[in-house]
Amino acid sequence: MAFFRKTPPVEGIGRRYEKPDLLDVVDATQAVIHFKPDGEVLFANENFLSALGYSANEVEGEHHRMFVDEDYAKSEEYAEFWQKLEAGEPFTSQYKRIRKDGEPIYILATYCPVRDQNGIVRRVIKIASDVTDRQNTINEIEKGLNALSSGDLSMRVTRSSVPELVVLGEAFNDTMENLSALVENVKKVSDTVYTASQGIQSTTIGLSQRTETTAATLEETAAAIEELSSTANSAAEEAKSVKTTADATSQTAETGRELVANLTEAMEKIESSSDQIGEIISVIEGIAFQTNLLALNAGVEAARAGDSGRGFAVVASEVRGLAQRSSESASEIKSLIQSSSQNVKDGSTLVGRAAKEFESVFTGVNTISRSVQHIASNLQMQSDVLKEINVAVSQLDQATQQNAATVNEVNDSGMLLAREAETLVGEISHFSVTGSVSGAEAPAFPVGEYSKAG
């Protein structure tokens, strides 16, 4: 695309513009000022005087340094600038100048030395355009970018009067708004994460302590249950031994009961035999009594017979003596039999009572045996249950230990998350997002983007 095209002819005007026409255009649209080669002002047009706030009388005959910073006016750079102009070197750049009221003004200017026919520089003409609005907008954007680099998202630029910079300013403000919203959200999220991490850390610390306490308690409980299980096993074994003894005692009692029954039966037989012996003794007593009567009658008859009956009388006397002794012996035997019979009756009574007592003992032993058997069964069941509880508590203890380790890991992760969240909060706090509009006072023109010379 061609930036410079030939201008078509205009009616009444030749193909080349006349110099007076060109100068009129420049004078009407640009700020123009003429200097001597040493910098003394010769002439300034109305555009220049209006832009800097001076009148012609205030500038003509004065030096160019009245339009620049005092420090710059005293510098070697400024002196060298005019030396180069006087030597015929032109300059085109953007410059910062000072208005009469002390405010800065930015111009896009060309300093052009004008030579005579002999090539000697007779004057310097400067043609300039006021670009203060443009530069102020650029300065604001630069200030906003510098603020952004330092974490300040509150800078906003005012709407520029330069059309091509309006879009740039709006884009900058939109970007800052979006970044502010993003940082605000990140701040909220980071604050939430930090608060949550603190809560998690606090909770996990408490949970860790409670888990450790629970683990210690479970360990003690497992030890106690182990000891209780061992005791229950011992008790079950003792109960088994007692049951065995009780069974043997029950068997012995059963045997004793049988012996007592046999003894009772024997006593009853003895008592029956005693009665029979008594009856026999009674018969013997009767026989002895009859024999005695017969012997007495025989003696009487022998006495009647005289000498012939003497031998018979002796025999009768002997028989009576024997009958008498038999009767006495029978009486003694009967007395003894009666005494023995009474003793047998007493013994039988005692044996009967002993049998009843043995029956009670046997019943009690059976009851004890059944109770011991029931106790042994319960103890065995308790021992089995305690073993299962011990296994369950051991598994629970292992799970609690694993939970404690997991809680410690979670606690460490929570602490790490808290530190990272704290770091994130610290990093995000570097950004300031309070909205404000800049531009009440134009910032200084950045060094390197304009020239002080001229």
ABEGO torsion letter per residue (X at the ends): XBABBBBBBBBGBBABBBAAAAAAAAAAABBBBBBBAAGBBABBBAAAAAAAGBBAAAABGBBAAAABBAAAAABAAAAAAAAAAAAGBBBBBBBBBBBAAGBBBBBBBBBBBBBBAAGBBABBBBBBBBAAAAAAAAAAAAAAAAAAAAGBAABBBBBBABAAAAAAAAAAAAAAAAAAAAAAAAAAAAAAAAAAAAAAAAAAAAAAAAAAAAAAAAAAAAAAAAAAAAAAAAAAAAAAAAAAAAAAAAAAAAAAAAAAAAAAAAAAAAAAAAAAAAAAAAAAAAAAAAAAAAAAAAAAAAAAAEAAAAAAAAAAAAAAAAAAAAAAAAAAAAAAAAAAAAAAAAAAAAAAAAAAAAAAAAAAAAAAAAAAAAAAAAAAAAAAAAAAAAAAAAAAAAAAAAAAAAAAAAAAAAAAAAAAAAAAAAAAAABBABBBBBGABBBBBBBGABBABX
